[in-house]
């Protein structure tokens, strides 16, 4: 797998829905177009919530690394201005 250059990291472990999406929505706006935000979450709903949010927000999930502990790290590219 190719290495992704992460511009900002968020650890959302322990937060339940909808807080991971709320935090990512807030933080992605601080990045320039093309930059990558990594978001680590333990919320089991994130595997469906994050793709749905990305589709409605116009941002792009470039990779998801699922962890053995039930968590996942999402790599999200800011699209647009």
Secondary structure, DSSP 4 states (H G I P E B T S, - for coil): ------SEEEE-TTPPTTHHHHHHHHHHTTSPTT-EEEEEE--TTHHHHHHHHHHHHT-EEEEEEE-TTS-EEEEEE----
